[in-house]
Amino acid sequence: MLLLCALVLCVAGVASCEPLANSTYHMQRMLEGEDHLLNDLRDYIDAVQRKLKNIRIILSDARQREKEAQLDPLGFVSNPLNSFPLVRRMHSDVAALYSYLKREEGEHLQQIADYRLDVVSAADVQFAADSVLHIQQTYQLNERDLAKGLVQQKHYKAKLNTQDCVYLAKHLQRQGQQQQAVKWLELALEQYKETPERVLQELSLDRVAIQQQLTQMKLPQSAI
Ligand SMILES: *[C@@H]1O[C@H](CO)[C@@H](O)[C@H](O)[C@H]1NC(C)=O
């Protein structure tokens, strides 16, 4: 959290014309920021899990009571010893429970919302993507090798996943480089299995969505 704040101040200081991705100092800060973010996410998961456990206890207690009432609803509510607690519960317990449901999660979400992620701009991503494409051009690499971290007989411990490939494809398409874009999109499909499908679905990058983009891209320009 602090680190990303420091990043914000720092960027404000340099009038923000230079992309963050052009500075290893800023990129290191960004990496640290991601680490902090993941820790906060873990705290959030713990809090949600604790809450779910509590809600299950509350629910099962209420279900037990409800079961008894359902055996003879009329008889149940005719007894003030039942109707008073029922009215009291509906009036105050439910409201308290609802505010509990909202509260805890909201607190932890706020912690995550406090990250000034907006300092990482679209221009930063474009700059970083151009650096990758520059390497490809300089060394005349094919997309598949590059995505696997293979550059000039050296195998780097770095990979581009489906999300990265889709980004590069769209980036190239915006620049009118249709053929290149198609190759990156095909590669995005090849890499599909390496990322949990659930993640890709959350990012609206499921297989069908990518295939549709690919079909669109392959259409002759005149047809669009
Ligand atoms: C990136 O950094 C280099 C070296 O400091 C500098 O020459 C170049 O102008 C920078 N690029 C941009 C887009 O700011």
The ligand as an SDF file (V2000), in Angstrom:
LIG
                    3D

 14 14  0  0  0  0  0  0  0  0999 V2000
   12.9350    5.8950  -21.9560 C   0  0  0  0  0  0  0  0  0  0  0  0
   14.1880    6.0110  -21.2980 O   0  0  0  0  0  0  0  0  0  0  0  0
   15.2770    6.3200  -22.1760 C   0  0  0  0  0  0  0  0  0  0  0  0
   16.5520    6.2600  -21.3590 C   0  0  0  0  0  0  0  0  0  0  0  0
   16.4380    6.9480  -20.1610 O   0  0  0  0  0  0  0  0  0  0  0  0
   15.0330    7.6810  -22.8250 C   0  0  0  0  0  0  0  0  0  0  0  0
   16.0840    7.9960  -23.6990 O   0  0  0  0  0  0  0  0  0  0  0  0
   13.7120    7.6200  -23.5870 C   0  0  0  0  0  0  0  0  0  0  0  0
   13.3940    8.8910  -24.1160 O   0  0  0  0  0  0  0  0  0  0  0  0
   12.5680    7.1730  -22.6740 C   0  0  0  0  0  0  0  0  0  0  0  0
   11.3710    6.9490  -23.4830 N   0  0  0  0  0  0  0  0  0  0  0  0
   10.2190    7.6150  -23.2750 C   0  0  0  0  0  0  0  0  0  0  0  0
    9.0870    7.2700  -24.1850 C   0  0  0  0  0  0  0  0  0  0  0  0
   10.0790    8.4420  -22.4000 O   0  0  0  0  0  0  0  0  0  0  0  0
  1  2  1  0
  1 10  1  0
  2  3  1  0
  3  4  1  0
  3  6  1  0
  4  5  1  0
  6  7  1  0
  6  8  1  0
  8  9  1  0
  8 10  1  0
 10 11  1  0
 11 12  1  0
 12 13  1  0
 12 14  2  0
M  END
$$$$
